[in-house]
């Protein structure tokens, strides 16, 4: 597959509905919402999830705000997937504080269970903050997410990064590549010499993770079971995966650590999004024009291993 693609550029929601509705007393229903198209058609329609995906409400008393940013995500879930093979994406990443560009893959079916049991492949993730930030747009990262519970995600055992010393990944286009076979998985940028991750499937992931034998589940202790016992040595990375290209902003999962770079919100705060929105005068000027804050994609190629 070869797909020329435009840039993914985040925009301000206030450009559409104004500033005041962001903070209180407003219900915003999205037109042309794609929830029904992109959801798993084998599962019953979930009205609560539909309203969450296709609408937003702001409440000044509770501090609940409508997301101050709109952005885009491209998915091949309904069109193209591979089990082993190669992916190449040539792109230029954005500049701008708290912007989060990513090229990543998810399983078509959660064969081994919900995230992260069935795995996630991150071919490229970066941050739009400048090089003086602890990890800005002069660095890119590749990683795998996997584990028997969300709290036991062992991504830190399977990740790596590449750094440019005399330029940045926002200055020009670079090629981000995944090579994936039943024996190994390799992620690199521009050349095999510049690899972020080079992983050999010699040890089953349950053994690799060195998980505790017993875990807490709600209020009870239970024996930890191997979710990949019926898979091969590369499980959960032995299933069909599809590609996603996205540009997110902010987040509370630790990608932007608290205390780094004058971050204007705290991950544990109930009003993190409101705090981020109210600091717009600090971060928005770093975004520059539409092209500067966009992840511009020149080409996307995927090959299935035969």
N, C-alpha and C positions, 0 to 999 in steps of 0.2 A: 504494500500500500504506500503510495506517495501522495501526500496532501499538502499543497501550499496553504498556509493559514495566516490570517491577520494577527495583529497584536491583541493581547488580553490586557486591557487598561482599566484599573479601578476608577470609579467616579464617585462623587459625593451624592448621597441620597437627597440632600437639601437642594440640589440643583433641580430636582423633580417636584418635591413637595414643600420646600421651604425649611427654614430652621426650626420654627416653633413646634410643628408637628412631631419632630424628632423626639422631643422631650416630654410631651404629655398631652393626653386627651385626644388621641388620633388613632384611627384604625385604617390601615393601608392594606388593600387587597391587590395582589399582583395580577396583572392581566397576562394572558398567554402563559400561565404557569405550566411547567412541563412535568409536574409531579406524576400525573397519571401515565405519562409516556415512559418515564425513566424508572418507575418503581417496578419491583418484581411482580410480574403479572400472575404468578402462581399463588401469590398470597392475597387474602381478602383485602378489600379496600379499607383503609384506616382513616376515618374522618379526622381524628385528632392530629395525625401526622400530616394530613392534607392541609389543614388550617395552619399548622406550624410552618410548613414549607411554602405556602402560598399567601400568607398574610402576616401582619405584624401589628402590635398594639403598643402604644406608649402610655405610661402612667407616671405622672410627676411625683405622686406620693410615694410609690414603691421604688422609684428610680429606674423603672423599666423603660428602655428607649427603643425606638426603631433603629435598626442597624444604620449607622451613619455612612456606610460604604456599600456600593453595589459593584459586583465584579462578575467574572465569567469562569465557567469550567467546561471543557470539551471532553466528552467521553466516547469511547468506542464500544461500550458495553453491548449495544444492540446491533453492532455491525462487524466488529473484528476482534478476535482474541487469539492467543497462542498458548500452547503448552510446550515450553522449550522453544528456543529460536533466538532471534536478534531484534533489537529495537534501536533505531537511531533517530534522534530529534536534534535538529540544528536550530538554535535559538539564541537570542540575546536577552539577558535578564534585566529587570527593571531597577531603577534607582528610586529611593524614597523610604523614609523611616517607617518601619513596621510593616512593609510590604513583604509577602511571603510567596514567591514563585515556586512551582513544583511540577515535575514530570514524574508520574508514578503509576503503579499498577495495582489492581485489586482483583480478587478471584470472581469469576462469573457466578459461581455458586459457593456458598459457605459450606463446603463439604465436611470440614472438620469442626464447624461451629462458628459463632459470631466473632468479630474482630477481638483480639488478634489471632485467634485459633487457626483461621484459614489463611493467614499471612497477608503481608503487604510488601511490595517492592518499590522502593523510592530510588528512581534513577538519578534524579537531581532535585535537591532542595537548596534554597538559598534565602538570604535576608537582604532587603533593599537598603538597609542602613549602610552608612559609609564605612570605609576601611578602618577607621578608628574605633568603631564598635567592635565588640569582642569577636564577632563573626559576621562581617558585612559582605558586600557584593564582590569582594575580592576572593571569596571562598565559596565552594559548592560542596555538597555532601551527598553521599549515596548510602543507603541502608536497607536492611530488612527488618520488618516487625513480625514477631511471632511469640507465642506463649500460650499457656493453658488458661490464663485469666488476664484481664486487662491490666491488673496490678502486677502481673508477672511478665510483662512484655520485655523480652530480652534483646531489644534493638541495639543496646549498648555493647553487645557482644559481636554484632555484625554490622558495623558502620565504618566509614572512613571519609576523609575529605581531601580536597585538592585546593591549593592556594596559589594565586598569581602574585608575584612580587613586584613586577614593574608595570602592570596594567590591571584591569578588573574584568570580570565576566559581563559587566554592563557596558563595556567599551565597544565590544564587537561580538560577532556570532561565534558560537562554539558548538561542537557536536558532542552530544551526551549519548552514551552507548551502553546498552545492556547485552551481554552474551550469556545465554542460559541453556544449559544442557542437563541431562540426568546426572552428570558427574561434577559439574561446577557452575558457579554463577559469578560473573565478572561485571563490574560497573566502572566505566572510565570516561574521561573527557578528552576528546581530540585524538588521543593516541593510547594504545595499550600500555605504554610506559607511564601514562598519567592516570593510574588506576586509583579509585577510591575504595573499591572492595574487590577482593579476589578470594572467593570462598570455595573450598573443595567439599563436596558432599561425601565425606568419609565416615562421619559420625552422625547417627540419628539426632534430630533436633531435641528430642526429650532428654537424651543423654548429654548433648552439648549444653543445654540450659542449666544443668546442675540444680534442678528445682528441689524445693523442700518436699519431704515425703508426706507432710500433713499441712493443710492450709485452713484458714478461717473462712467459712462461708456463712455470711450473716452472723448468727450467734453460735454456730456449731463448727467444730473441727471435723474435717473430712479428709480421707486419704486421697492424695492427688493422683488422678488417673492420666495415663498417656493418651492424648486425643489423636495422636498420629499412629497408633499401634497397627492400624490396617493399611497404612501407607508405606511408601518406599523410603529409602534413606534420605531422599530430598524433601519428603513431606514436612510442611504443608505446601512446599513449592514444587508440586508435581501435578497441578491442576491447570485448568484454563484461566488465564489472566487477561484482563482488558486494560487499555491505556487511558490515562487521564492527564490533561494539561490544565493547570489552574493557576490563578493568582488570588491568593487570600490576603487579608489584612488583619493584623493583630492575632488574638486568640489567647486562651487561658490554659493551654496544655503544656507550657514550659518552653515552647520553641523560642520565645523571647523571655529569657529568665528575669524574674523580679530582681531589681537592683542594678541592672545593666543598662547603661546608656540613657539615664534619665527617663526610663520607661514611665509613662503617665498613668498606668493602671496596675493593680495587683491581681494575680491570678485567682486568689482565694476570695476576692471581694465580690459581693452580690451586685455591685453597681460598677463592675469593671468596664462594661461597654459605655456607660454614661461618662465615666471619668476619661475614657479615651476620646469620646466625642467632644467633650468640653475643652480638650487640649488641642483642638484642631489648629489653632494659630501657631503652635510649635511644630507640628509634624507636616502639615499640608504644604508649607513653603518648600520643603525638601523634595517634593514630588516632581517639580518641574512641569514641563508640558506633557501632552497626552502620550507622545512617543517615549519620553524619558521614563515614565512610570509604567510602561507596558512591557510584558514579556512578548517579544516579537518572534514568531515562529516562521522559519524559512521553509522547513520541510519535516515531514514525519514519515518514517519507513519502518515497516514491520515484516519480519520473515518467520515463517513456521519451520521448525526443524523437522526434516523428513526422515 
